[in-house]
Amino acid sequence: MGLDLSPREVEPAAPVAPRRRRWPAIVVLVLVLAAGGVVVTKFLTSAIDYYCNVDEVGAKSGCEAGRRLHVQGVVAQGTVQKNGAVTTFTIAYNGKSFPVRYEGDPGGIFQECIPVVVLGTFDGTTFHGDQLVVKHSNQYEAANAGRIAQANAQSAACKQPT
């Protein structure tokens, strides 16, 4: 037998599915990424605690009322009062002062005329603290030597009899 060159009947090809558009999936992905970016940005900006001196609260960007702050100052002489689990006192720095309401017992070496850092929020008239640091860490001291020197000078002046 020889080579068969007769035409063969061609079977129809399977129908090709139309190409689906990918745009809806891309749009959804972009929206999800944008929403995630907004959530992360809001979380990070609300999680930042600003370090402010008493005189900077309400006057410096980042030290506004309603924001969580670390406020440094000197406990004013004659202002410490304890009422159960609440301690109130006035904190002062660079000629400015405001009252502090601290929830809890400050304990340790807390006393009048010493530099402190209070963590909490300022409502426009009173600082509401929930943490109090009396002795600065070495890391804070290295980064803020000028602030600490000025606070120590004010503390020394506070202890002078009038």
Helices and strands as residue ranges (DSSP letters): H 23-47, E 50-53, G 54-56, E 68-75, E 81-83, E 86-93, E 96-103, E 115-122, E 127-133, H 138-143, H 145-159
